[in-house]
Amino acid sequence: MTSIKEIKDSFLHLLFPHICSGCGSDLLSEESMLCLHCIDAMPETNFELHPNNPVEKIFWGRLSLAAATAQYYFTKESLMQHLMHQFKYKGNQDLGLQFGRMMGHLLKRSGRFEVDALIPLPLFPAKEKRRGYNQATLLCKGIAELMNVPVLEDVVIRPQHTETQTKKGRVARWKNMEGKFVLVKPGAIRNKHLLLIDDVVTTGATLEACGNELLKAENVQLSIATFCAASR
C-alpha cells in the first residue's frame, strides 16, 4: 500500500523535479546533482596521484609548486563542457559544490595535497557581482568539507578588469594577467602550504600570476588544483 509520504514525495517531484544536470534523468539521489551514469562518464585524469604530471609540467620554470593537478579532462562539445556551462553560466551552484566534494575526495585520497588552507582564484569584483558567485570559491567550499581546511577568500584580490583569455595565445595570456593580482593579507598565509583553486587550467597564465603574488608572503608553499584541464 502506498504511504502518504510516498504520495507527497511523488507530488513534490512533479512540481519540483530533481533531475541530473548532465543528462536530465531523474534516476539520482536527492543529495546529488548527477546520476551515476554521468558521474561514471566524467573522464578522470588521475593526475593527483602522479608527480610530474601534465599540469605540473605547465608550470615548470614559471612557478614554484609542491604539486599540481586537474581532476578531469575538458573537451569541447562533451559532457564536461555541458556541465561546466551549467556551473559557470546557468547559476547551478549546487553542482559546483558537488564538483568541489568530488575534488576533495580525490585530493585527500592521493596523499599529495596535505595543505593548510584553500585559496579560490579571485574574480574581478564586477564580474563576480554579475555572475552572483565565484566558481572557484564554490569549489573550495566543497573541497573544504572533505579536507577539513579553511577557505581564505580575501588574502589576494583582483582589482583590475582583464580581457577574456579565451582566444588569446600563451604569451598574450601572460601579458594580459601581468600585475593583475594584489596580495593584501600576507600575514594570514605566512608559513602555510596553500592550495590555489580554479575551475579550468589551459595555459596556466592566470594561475601563474596569482600564484606568484601569493608566494610573496613569508615562507609560503604553493600547490594548485583545478576541476578540469582544457585541451590546447
N, C-alpha and C positions, 0 to 999 in steps of 0.2 A: 504493500500500500504506500502510495506517495505521501511523504510527510509535508507538513505546512512549510517547513524550512526549504525543502526542495522546490516546492511551488514558488515560494518567494524568490529563491535564487534564480530560477528559470525566468521569472518575470523581470527581475532586475537585469539579467543578461540580455534580454530583448531590448530593454530601454537603454542600457549602457554596455554594449558588447565589449568584452575584453579579448582583443584579437592580437595575433602575432604581428609585430612591427615589420617582420621580414616578408611573410607570405600571406598574411591575412587570415590564417587558420585560427579557429577558436580552441584548438586542442593544446592548451597550455595551462600551466598552474597560475593561480591568482597572483603569485609572487614574482612571476617572470613576464617580461615583455617579448620574449622569444619562445617559439616552440622548439622542441628537441630536434626536429629535422633541421631547422635553420641554424641552431647552435652547432650541430654536427657539421654543417656545410661551411661554417666560417673557417677560412684557411689559416691555421696557426703556423707561426714561423718557428717556434721553439728556440728563438734567439736567446731568450733569457737563460737558457741552460749552457750556452757556449761562449767563452771568451773569444775575442777577435771575430765576432760575427759581423755580417754586412753593415749593421747600423753603427757599431763601434768603429768600423773602418771609415765611415763617412767623416768622422771627427779626428782621425789620425793627423797629427801635425797642426791641428786647428784649435783643439780644446782638450784640456787635461781632464780625463774622465776615469773613474774607477770601473764603471760598467755602463753599458747602454743596451737597449733592446726596443723592439716594436713587437707587439703580440700577434698581429695578423697582417697578412698581405692585402694591399688595396689595389684593385684594378678597375678600370672604367667599365661601365655597363655590367656591373656584377652585383651580387647580393650585398657585398661590403659597401659599394657606392650608395646603394639604396638606403642601407642602414645609417650610414654617415649623414646622408641628406636628411633623414628623419631626425637625427640627433642634433645637427647643427642649424638647420634652417626651418624645421617644422615644429620646433618647440617641444620635442619629446625628451623632456628632462629625465623621466623615469628610465628611459632607455640608456641615457648617459650614465646614470648611477649604476645600472646593471653592468654596463661596459667596465666601469671602474672596479666593481666587485670581481669581475672576471679577470681583469688585470691583476688585482690584489692577490687573488688565489694563485695565479701563475708566478708572480714575482716572489711571493712568500715561499712557495714550493721550491723555487730554484736555489735558494740559499745564497744568491749572489747580490742581493739588494737589501742588506741589513742597514737601514738608514735611520736618521734621527728625525727627519721632517720631510714633508712633501711641499713642493713649490709649484703651483699652477702657472704656466706661461701666461703673463698678463695680456689682456686685450686693451686697445686704445679705449678710453672711457666712453666715448660717444658710440663706438661700435658695440660695446657691451650693453649700453643702455638701449640701443636699438634692438639688439637680439634678445635682451632680457636676462641673459646669464652668460657666464664664461664657460665654455665647454670643458676647458682644462680643469676648472675648479670642480665641476661635477664629477669628472673622472677621479680627481683627488679625494673627494668625499667618499666615493665608492671604494677606492683603494684603502683609505684610512680605516674603514670598517673591518677589513681583513687583516691589515698590518698593524693596527693599533698605534699609529704615529700621528702627530698633529699636522694640520694643513696650515701653512703660513701664507696668507693671501696678500699681505701688504708690505712685504720685505723689498720687493723690486717693483717698479711701476713703469708704465709705458706712456709717457705724457704726450708724445708726438704721434700724429697720424702718419701711417705709411701706406704707400700704394700697394695694391694687391700683388702678391707674389706669384700668382697662378701662371702667368705667361712669361715670366722672367727666367733667364738663364742663371747659372750658378753665380757668376761674377756680379751680374745685375742684382740678384737677390741679396748678396753680401753687402753691396754698396747701399742698397735700399734700407738695410737694417742697421747700418753703422751708427752708433751713438743713440739708438732709439730706446734704450732701457736705462733706468737710473736706479741704483741701489740706495734706498732711503733708510734702511734699518740694519746696518751691518752688525750691530751688537746682537741682534736677535738670532743670527746664524753663526756667530763665532764658534769655532771648534766643533762644528757639526758636519755630518755627512748628509747632504741634501739629495733628494730625488726630484729632478725637474720634469714636469709632466706636460705633454701636449697631445693633441688628437692624432696628428699625422706628421711624419717626417719625410721630406723629399730630398732637398739638398742639404738640409740642416742649418741653413744660414740664420734663421730666426732663433733657433735653439742655441746656436753658437754665440750670437750676440748677447742673449740673455745670460747664458752660462758664464761667459767671460766677465760680465758685470757682477754676478754672484761670487765669483772667485776673487773679487777684490776684498772681500771680508777676510778677517784673520783666520788662518788655519781651517779653511773650508775644503771639504772633499765633495766632489760632484759626480752624480750618476744621472742618466737620462732614461725615461721610459715613455713611449708613445703607444697609442692604441693600434695604429696602422703604420706600415711602411709603404709609401707610394712608389710605383714603378717609375723609372726615369727614362 
